[in-house]
């Protein structure tokens, strides 16, 4: 690859063999491994990720040739609607697994070229950067007294990216017209819904491995503008927050940034969700903040807590015929993932509360599965309850919730018994992840 400097500070990636390098079998093999590991649903042709390896081995030569000749056309993406936690739905465009493979190959070749020029304040979809770093950076801003926050919400960002604007940005850096044509083909591939394909005039498919890179390329222009204005900010994908020291400054930044995004970037700001807030009311990537004794601390946002409680209820429904051990197995991955993500917050008490809720739900399920008074009396007796007590509680008409909180269930189906069934829990896992050496519960 050869770099050609055209205007100050801008490198153009030009090489007559750029597309050949993208299609190099080593790059394709790495992309194939990534697509297979990501799994995900198939596209409009129905092919699944576990079929991709065989397809590549059979069709590699012809497929590569069609791409180099310019005759290859990406297929339409399959439209799916997924529920948002706060209500409503979000549209996703799922490319075929073959198109995911090619867009992954393009992305992993282009990313190292663009990466050095991206802003230090950008944390999303970048190797070596993550949400935790973004949240920790916000904490530093707060310690500097920048406690007025402009939370920008870009309305349906991935659906509204202007194709001409994006291709113009890409053309400034990519000198290979074949590669540009291929990317334009992905943008214009269309959306299939109900068996009909409609053209895609704007936006990038959220199911494509190329979309994260394209989103960072589009929004890097905004990053550079915010930096030029001297603002302290963090951006994670299309979540942007600016931190200033006064309410007056925050209103000014809100107005000027909104105007820039809509007029210059040709995107739309969601005015209902865009707001000026202070740390305790702010939300960033599921986290919020509070003022501790002598410094700002990270906490879990209330909405994130509501969501995890909803998930616990969904996985421990009484009508679920699974036994307690099977339900605990279902909870395991969710608990580990949630604790891993939120471990940077001050959450010891929250973890205990979540464990208490989960154990109560498990006890309710156990009581439901015992079904009849006869079976309940029998099982309580097996767990060491005296005959009189077992008969009394086994024939109780109290609600499932009250029974689960009762002393009889808390003593018989106690924490240790649930732990023997496999329940590790939020609190224990949190302390293992944070290096706590004391007694766990």
Phi and psi in degrees as a GROMACS rama.xvg file:
@    title "Ramachandran Plot"
@    xaxis  label "Phi"
@    yaxis  label "Psi"
@TYPE xy
-119.332  133.289  UNK-2
-94.2528  130.331  UNK-3
-117.04  121.105  UNK-4
-87.4975  120.69  UNK-5
-103.628  -63.5941  UNK-6
-111.986  157.339  UNK-7
-52.578  128.37  UNK-8
82.0981  2.68196  UNK-9
-120.099  120.496  UNK-10
-101.05  135.445  UNK-11
-103.943  128.226  UNK-12
-85.2898  102.46  UNK-13
-123.129  129.832  UNK-14
-161.083  133.492  UNK-15
-67.0498  -14.0532  UNK-16
-112.252  19.0152  UNK-17
-57.6678  -48.6332  UNK-18
-65.8914  -36.9779  UNK-19
-61.9564  -37.05  UNK-20
-68.2497  -38.0833  UNK-21
-63.4608  -37.0423  UNK-22
-91.5715  6.5938  UNK-23
-56.283  137.343  UNK-24
-60.1569  -30.3461  UNK-25
-66.7912  -38.8405  UNK-26
-69.1651  -40.8554  UNK-27
-65.1321  -39.6343  UNK-28
-63.3307  -41.9412  UNK-29
-65.0502  -40.4799  UNK-30
-64.9388  -39.7185  UNK-31
-60.9875  -44.0116  UNK-32
-61.0063  -40.6157  UNK-33
-68.0132  -45.0981  UNK-34
-62.8462  -41.3746  UNK-35
-64.8661  -39.6026  UNK-36
-70.6396  -30.4883  UNK-37
-72.7165  -23.8943  UNK-38
57.6019  -127.552  UNK-39
89.4325  163.213  UNK-40
-74.0837  158.577  UNK-41
-77.4842  167.893  UNK-42
-94.0687  -151.269  UNK-43
-68.0691  -22.0645  UNK-44
-88.2447  -5.48904  UNK-45
82.2958  -7.27213  UNK-46
-67.444  138.957  UNK-47
-104.674  163.9  UNK-48
-62.3363  -30.7012  UNK-49
-74.4303  -6.79714  UNK-50
-98.2239  -6.89264  UNK-51
-69.2323  -40.3593  UNK-52
-55.7704  -49.9356  UNK-53
-63.9709  -38.2626  UNK-54
-63.0439  -43.5837  UNK-55
-63.6788  -44.9941  UNK-56
-60.9333  -32.6718  UNK-57
-84.5541  -36.3593  UNK-58
-113.008  4.85674  UNK-59
-53.346  -50.7698  UNK-60
-62.6364  -50.0551  UNK-61
-65.9392  -40.3081  UNK-62
-62.7849  -48.2147  UNK-63
-60.2849  -42.909  UNK-64
-63.5174  -40.2117  UNK-65
-65.5937  -33.9891  UNK-66
-69.4454  -45.6961  UNK-67
-64.5497  -34.1373  UNK-68
-78.6317  -14.2335  UNK-69
86.2624  9.39255  UNK-70
-91.6959  -11.8222  UNK-71
-72.9354  135.214  UNK-72
-125.883  120.044  UNK-73
-58.2612  143.426  UNK-74
-80.0389  162.546  UNK-75
-61.2882  152.863  UNK-76
-87.3925  150.269  UNK-77
-89.336  122.992  UNK-78
-82.084  130.615  UNK-79
-133.486  150.525  UNK-80
-111.617  127.511  UNK-81
-117.339  146.049  UNK-82
-73.169  136.922  UNK-83
-85.694  144.795  UNK-84
-58.1255  -33.7372  UNK-85
-88.6527  5.47522  UNK-86
108.323  157.853  UNK-87
80.8487  -172.466  UNK-88
-131.678  160.441  UNK-89
-121.472  134.558  UNK-90
-85.755  133.067  UNK-91
-119.936  144.616  UNK-92
-108.902  114.325  UNK-93
-99.7381  109.522  UNK-94
-71.4609  164.244  UNK-95
-64.6283  159.656  UNK-96
-67.6205  -28.6384  UNK-97
-67.0646  -43.5803  UNK-98
-68.4536  -31.9893  UNK-99
-64.4434  -38.2154  UNK-100
-62.2785  -47.3697  UNK-101
-67.9676  -42.34  UNK-102
-67.8803  -31.3184  UNK-103
-65.2848  -40.4641  UNK-104
-64.5664  -40.6812  UNK-105
-65.2743  -45.9245  UNK-106
-61.9154  -46.7953  UNK-107
-72.6653  -16.8893  UNK-108
-83.1664  -41.3917  UNK-109
-78.2298  -33.1482  UNK-110
-53.8218  -46.8747  UNK-111
-63.8218  -23.1846  UNK-112
-76.0375  -38.7285  UNK-113
-83.7086  -32.2649  UNK-114
-50.243  -47.602  UNK-115
-60.5208  -24.0118  UNK-116
-90.8079  -7.96373  UNK-117
-72.8025  156.478  UNK-118
-68.0004  147.221  UNK-119
-67.1759  -17.006  UNK-120
-91.1038  3.33735  UNK-121
-101.074  126.98  UNK-122
-121.679  -11.9124  UNK-123
-90.5882  140.726  UNK-124
57.5364  38.6509  UNK-125
-131.644  135.123  UNK-126
-62.2053  131.932  UNK-127
82.5339  3.11778  UNK-128
-126.966  149.384  UNK-129
-155.409  177.402  UNK-130
-64.2087  -36.5257  UNK-131
-60.1046  -41.3556  UNK-132
-64.1184  -39.3717  UNK-133
-62.3263  -43.9642  UNK-134
-67.0523  -40.7817  UNK-135
-64.363  -35.3998  UNK-136
-66.1448  -39.0101  UNK-137
-60.9166  -41.8208  UNK-138
-57.0526  -38.8149  UNK-139
-65.999  -40.7819  UNK-140
-59.7635  -43.018  UNK-141
-63.3223  -39.0988  UNK-142
-64.4284  -23.7956  UNK-143
-83.208  1.19355  UNK-144
90.2608  8.825  UNK-145
-90.4603  77.9663  UNK-146
-105.046  6.33214  UNK-147
-102.923  123.519  UNK-148
-117.42  128.153  UNK-149
-98.9806  106.079  UNK-150
-95.4472  109.227  UNK-151
-92.7493  133.089  UNK-152
-118.272  115.429  UNK-153
-87.1171  117.128  UNK-154
-68.2686  116.228  UNK-155
46.2299  52.7808  UNK-156
-52.3308  -52.0862  UNK-157
-64.8837  -22.2955  UNK-158
-86.6128  -13.6777  UNK-159
-115.348  2.15893  UNK-160
-57.8834  126.272  UNK-161
-75.6447  119.424  UNK-162
-62.3182  -44.4157  UNK-163
-64.8669  -39.8821  UNK-164
-62.7009  -45.3904  UNK-165
-64.9063  -46.2619  UNK-166
-64.3299  -33.6613  UNK-167
-63.2119  -40.3511  UNK-168
-64.063  -43.9256  UNK-169
-65.0052  -39.5502  UNK-170
-64.9321  -22.7078  UNK-171
-68.7917  -23.9475  UNK-172
-115.792  -28.5454  UNK-173
-102.093  116.788  UNK-174
-91.566  -8.11464  UNK-175
-89.6047  108.091  UNK-176
-65.0792  -28.8905  UNK-177
-64.8723  -40.2095  UNK-178
-67.5861  -40.8583  UNK-179
-61.6161  -41.4527  UNK-180
-63.6606  -39.0123  UNK-181
-65.8772  -42.3746  UNK-182
-65.0195  -41.4605  UNK-183
-60.7829  -36.105  UNK-184
-61.8284  -38.0683  UNK-185
-66.8799  -42.0709  UNK-186
-64.3401  -34.0128  UNK-187
-100.263  13.0145  UNK-188
-66.5444  -19.6658  UNK-189
93.0521  168.144  UNK-190
-125.71  127.141  UNK-191
-98.4984  126.946  UNK-192
-143.489  125.756  UNK-193
61.7283  31.187  UNK-194
83.992  -5.4503  UNK-195
-111.173  141.011  UNK-196
-102.394  125.488  UNK-197
-112.161  146.893  UNK-198
-67.2242  149.082  UNK-199
-105.417  108.179  UNK-200
-92.1205  -17.0998  UNK-201
-154.132  166.622  UNK-202
91.3953  167.08  UNK-203
-127.991  138.439  UNK-204
-61.758  122.868  UNK-205
-69.4539  -17.2614  UNK-206
-87.6075  0.754976  UNK-207
-89.9498  136.196  UNK-208
-62.7475  -16.7624  UNK-209
-82.3639  -23.6113  UNK-210
-59.8815  -42.6553  UNK-211
-57.7214  -42.7881  UNK-212
-65.2687  -43.8745  UNK-213
-62.8484  -37.4906  UNK-214
-65.6275  -39.4538  UNK-215
-67.7801  -33.8464  UNK-216
-65.9236  -43.8823  UNK-217
-63.6038  -47.6315  UNK-218
-83.3732  -9.97994  UNK-219
-63.6998  -29.5919  UNK-220
-62.9863  -39.3238  UNK-221
-68.0173  -40.5963  UNK-222
-56.3047  -45.9728  UNK-223
-64.8766  -35.1769  UNK-224
-68.0329  -43.639  UNK-225
-64.0503  -37.882  UNK-226
-65.2517  -42.283  UNK-227
-62.8596  -30.3537  UNK-228
-83.32  -2.85354  UNK-229
78.6406  21.7685  UNK-230
-83.1448  148.647  UNK-231
-93.0946  124.22  UNK-232
-154.867  165.317  UNK-233
-133.357  145.245  UNK-234
-133.11  131.795  UNK-235
-127.175  105.105  UNK-236
56.1132  -121.031  UNK-237
-98.781  12.216  UNK-238
-92.0033  117.037  UNK-239
-126.967  129.839  UNK-240
-131.95  133.995  UNK-241
-114.515  139.177  UNK-242
-118.973  121.735  UNK-243
-132.25  173.506  UNK-244
-96.394  -9.7415  UNK-245
-141.745  156.473  UNK-246
-64.3141  -39.1034  UNK-247
-60.8802  -43.9206  UNK-248
-64.8553  -36.5971  UNK-249
-65.0041  -39.8568  UNK-250
-65.5998  -39.3704  UNK-251
-65.0713  -43.3617  UNK-252
-65.4517  -40.0018  UNK-253
-57.952  -47.6843  UNK-254
-67.2656  -46.8756  UNK-255
-69.7324  -37.1222  UNK-256
-70.9654  -38.8451  UNK-257
-61.0223  -44.996  UNK-258
-61.2552  -42.2696  UNK-259
-64.2203  -46.5359  UNK-260
-61.8451  -42.6779  UNK-261
-79.1294  -37.3113  UNK-262
-87.2429  -41.6318  UNK-263
-86.0101  -47.4908  UNK-264
-88.1368  -10.278  UNK-265
60.1866  37.7413  UNK-266
-113.02  169.576  UNK-267
-115.027  132.486  UNK-268
-91.8117  129.861  UNK-269
-80.7388  102.929  UNK-270
-70.5649  -21.8783  UNK-271
-71.778  -33.9821  UNK-272
-99.4572  -20.5568  UNK-273
-75.2593  134.097  UNK-274
-158.373  166.777  UNK-275
-104.077  129.648  UNK-276
-138.281  175.827  UNK-277
-117.132  165.33  UNK-278
-49.865  -43.9847  UNK-279
-64.946  -27.3869  UNK-280
-99.5547  -6.84451  UNK-281
-79.7214  159.622  UNK-282
-135.746  127.395  UNK-283
-137.095  111.631  UNK-284
54.8108  35.2207  UNK-285
90.644  -4.31866  UNK-286
-108.451  163.095  UNK-287
-142.725  -168.036  UNK-288
-142.573  157.62  UNK-289
-147.457  157.232  UNK-290
-86.2456  116.483  UNK-291
-83.2825  -161.793  UNK-292
-60.4132  -46.0708  UNK-293
-138.312  10.8866  UNK-294
-160.274  169.264  UNK-295
-81.4201  140.768  UNK-296
-121.872  156.539  UNK-297
-93.5146  136.602  UNK-298
-132.963  170.312  UNK-299
-84.9517  132.145  UNK-300
-65.4192  144.452  UNK-301
-53.6194  -38.1393  UNK-302
-62.6424  -37.5782  UNK-303
-65.2799  -37.0927  UNK-304
-66.7979  -41.2591  UNK-305
-61.0879  -40.1126  UNK-306
-65.7867  -42.9912  UNK-307
-67.6744  -34.3975  UNK-308
-66.684  -37.7351  UNK-309
-62.9976  -38.9239  UNK-310
-68.2854  -38.6649  UNK-311
-61.6256  -45.884  UNK-312
-60.3011  -41.204  UNK-313
-65.2655  -33.6794  UNK-314
-90.0639  -4.12226  UNK-315
-128.372  32.4944  UNK-316
-63.3369  140.596  UNK-317
-64.3419  -31.0318  UNK-318
-75.3056  -11.2836  UNK-319
-68.742  121.324  UNK-320
-72.5288  -8.30165  UNK-321
-60.7559  146.317  UNK-322
-79.6131  176.299  UNK-323
-60.275  -39.9112  UNK-324
-64.3846  -40.1083  UNK-325
-67.784  -39.2653  UNK-326
-65.4037  -39.9261  UNK-327
-61.4615  -39.076  UNK-328
-62.8386  -39.5224  UNK-329
-65.8088  -34.1021  UNK-330
-74.4481  -26.7784  UNK-331
-54.6909  -54.3497  UNK-332
-63.7076  -40.1826  UNK-333
-62.3191  -44.5825  UNK-334
-63.816  -46.2185  UNK-335
-59.9856  -46.5409  UNK-336
-63.3591  -41.597  UNK-337
-67.3378  -44.606  UNK-338
-65.9687  -41.5798  UNK-339
-57.4464  -40.1267  UNK-340
-73.5789  -43.4808  UNK-341
-96.2615  9.6952  UNK-342
-66.2036  -17.344  UNK-343
-78.4579  -8.69214  UNK-344
-90.7667  163.958  UNK-345
-83.0609  101.644  UNK-346
-136.714  13.1509  UNK-347
-53.7733  -48.8372  UNK-348
-64.5312  -38.2056  UNK-349
-63.5549  -41.3192  UNK-350
-61.5765  -41.2521  UNK-351
-61.6459  -43.0645  UNK-352
-63.3821  -39.9346  UNK-353
-66.5228  -37.7267  UNK-354
-64.3346  -41.7533  UNK-355
-61.1121  -43.3147  UNK-356
-63.5193  -44.5191  UNK-357
-66.4168  -43.1884  UNK-358
-62.8298  -39.4378  UNK-359
-60.923  -43.3638  UNK-360
-63.8695  -38.9488  UNK-361
-66.461  -40.1799  UNK-362
-65.0977  -38.1972  UNK-363
-60.6305  -41.8864  UNK-364
-65.2591  -40.6286  UNK-365
-62.6704  -45.317  UNK-366
-61.8678  -39.2114  UNK-367
-64.2367  -40.251  UNK-368
-71.4529  -24.1014  UNK-369
-70.849  -20.6384  UNK-370
59.4489  -81.0096  UNK-371
-90.2659  154.935  UNK-372
-54.5565  -39.6815  UNK-373
-60.0824  -46.361  UNK-374
-67.2865  -36.8969  UNK-375
-66.1846  -43.2198  UNK-376
-61.2361  -44.018  UNK-377
-61.3542  -45.9787  UNK-378
-71.5798  -36.9959  UNK-379
-63.1941  -39.977  UNK-380
-62.8314  -40.8856  UNK-381
-61.7681  -30.0335  UNK-382
-88.5784  10.2131  UNK-383
97.2584  9.1243  UNK-384
-81.2853  137.664  UNK-385
-61.6838  157.411  UNK-386
-56.7694  -46.3828  UNK-387
-63.4991  -47.5049  UNK-388
-64.079  -42.6367  UNK-389
-60.6083  -43.2271  UNK-390
-66.0994  -41.3775  UNK-391
-63.1358  -48.6915  UNK-392
-76.9033  -33.3353  UNK-393
-63.5971  -26.1096  UNK-394
-103.103  13.3687  UNK-395
-68.4852  145.347  UNK-396
-103.236  11.5141  UNK-397
-64.2995  156.335  UNK-398
-67.1437  162.542  UNK-399
-57.9234  -41.5252  UNK-400
-64.3129  -44.4894  UNK-401
-67.2987  -38.1246  UNK-402
-63.3685  -43.2418  UNK-403
-62.8327  -30.1125  UNK-404
-88.7265  -6.66868  UNK-405
-71.206  157.552  UNK-406
-62.7178  -36.0287  UNK-407
-62.1635  -40.6938  UNK-408
-78.6817  -36.4572  UNK-409
-67.9508  -26.2611  UNK-410
-85.7389  -41.225  UNK-411
-79.0559  -51.0314  UNK-412
-98.9359  66.6027  UNK-413
-81.3818  179.068  UNK-414
-59.4737  -39.8793  UNK-415
-64.7869  -39.5032  UNK-416
-64.6049  -42.7533  UNK-417
-64.9717  -34.1554  UNK-418
-66.3414  -37.8438  UNK-419
-65.6685  -26.1787  UNK-420
-78.5537  -6.7807  UNK-421
116.873  -1.3233  UNK-422
-78.9613  110.677  UNK-423
-86.8002  -51.1213  UNK-424
93.8456  165.291  UNK-425
-63.7162  -49.4357  UNK-426
-63.3343  -48.7997  UNK-427
-62.2004  -46.4938  UNK-428
-64.5894  -38.0356  UNK-429
-60.3697  -44.4433  UNK-430
-71.9814  -30.8504  UNK-431
-64.8902  -41.3794  UNK-432
-70.5393  -29.3025  UNK-433
-98.38  6.43361  UNK-434
81.7911  17.2206  UNK-435
-65.9342  134.453  UNK-436
-107.132  -3.31302  UNK-437
-80.8735  -168.665  UNK-438
-71.8465  136.8  UNK-439
-102.479  163.106  UNK-440
